[in-house]
Amino acid sequence: MSFKKKKTIASTTDTTGKVAKYLLETSAALGDKKFKLPIKKKDIATYLGTTPETISRIFKQLVNDGTIASAGSVVTILDEDALVDLV
């Protein structure tokens, strides 16, 4: 990832962008596009400074857009480029 992209990711303030960044970073850390969320969605909300309801809405929108698949705590990134664009 280029320096410019890293700088953009670091300065993300939009909540959807924060979720996208979290998913991309988690995927990279675990080395797979399909992974089990290491923490509960309510904890992700706290970590990102938002509410669990907002996290649920964003996940649902990402699923509806075909960007991710989500089954319980298992997430599969289907369109990594779309997530990067959200960051």
C-alpha positions as CSV (number, residue, x, y, z in Angstrom):
1,M,0.0,0.0,0.0
2,S,1.4,3.4,-0.9
3,F,2.2,6.1,1.5
4,K,-0.6,8.3,0.1
5,K,-3.1,5.5,0.8
6,K,-1.8,5.0,4.3
7,K,-2.1,8.7,5.0
8,T,-5.7,8.6,3.7
9,I,-6.6,5.6,5.9
10,A,-5.1,7.3,9.0
11,S,-7.2,10.4,8.5
12,T,-10.5,8.7,8.0
13,T,-13.3,10.3,9.9
14,D,-16.4,9.0,8.1
15,T,-18.0,6.1,10.1
16,T,-18.4,3.9,7.0
17,G,-14.8,4.6,6.1
18,K,-13.8,3.7,9.6
19,V,-15.6,0.3,9.3
20,A,-14.0,-0.3,5.9
21,K,-10.6,0.5,7.3
22,Y,-11.2,-1.8,10.3
23,L,-12.3,-4.7,7.9
24,L,-9.3,-4.1,5.6
25,E,-6.8,-4.0,8.5
26,T,-8.3,-7.1,10.2
27,S,-8.2,-9.0,6.9
28,A,-4.6,-8.0,6.4
29,A,-3.6,-8.9,9.9
30,L,-5.2,-12.3,9.7
31,G,-4.0,-12.9,6.1
32,D,-7.4,-13.9,4.6
33,K,-10.4,-12.2,3.0
34,K,-12.6,-14.5,5.0
35,F,-12.2,-14.2,8.8
36,K,-14.0,-14.3,12.1
37,L,-14.3,-10.9,13.7
38,P,-11.9,-10.9,16.6
39,I,-14.2,-8.8,18.8
40,K,-18.0,-8.4,19.0
41,K,-19.7,-5.8,16.8
42,K,-20.6,-3.8,19.9
43,D,-16.9,-3.7,20.8
44,I,-16.1,-2.6,17.3
45,A,-18.6,0.2,17.7
46,T,-16.9,1.3,20.9
47,Y,-13.5,1.1,19.3
48,L,-14.6,3.2,16.3
49,G,-16.5,5.7,18.5
50,T,-20.0,4.9,17.3
51,T,-23.1,2.9,18.3
52,P,-23.8,-0.8,17.7
53,E,-26.8,0.1,15.6
54,T,-24.7,2.2,13.3
55,I,-22.3,-0.7,12.9
56,S,-25.2,-3.0,12.1
57,R,-26.5,-0.6,9.5
58,I,-23.1,-0.2,7.8
59,F,-22.6,-4.0,7.7
60,K,-26.0,-4.4,6.2
61,Q,-25.3,-1.8,3.6
62,L,-22.0,-3.3,2.7
63,V,-23.7,-6.7,2.3
64,N,-26.4,-5.2,0.2
65,D,-23.8,-3.5,-2.0
66,G,-22.0,-6.8,-2.5
67,T,-18.9,-5.5,-0.9
68,I,-18.8,-8.1,1.9
69,A,-20.6,-11.2,3.0
70,S,-21.5,-11.6,6.6
71,A,-22.8,-14.5,8.5
72,G,-22.7,-13.9,12.3
73,S,-19.2,-13.0,13.2
74,V,-17.7,-14.4,9.9
75,V,-17.0,-11.7,7.3
76,T,-15.8,-12.3,3.7
77,I,-14.5,-9.3,1.7
78,L,-15.9,-9.7,-1.7
79,D,-14.8,-6.4,-3.2
80,E,-11.7,-5.1,-1.6
81,D,-11.4,-2.2,-4.1
82,A,-14.9,-1.0,-3.0
83,L,-13.8,-1.0,0.7
84,V,-10.6,0.9,-0.2
85,D,-12.7,3.5,-2.0
86,L,-14.8,4.0,1.2
87,V,-11.7,4.8,3.2
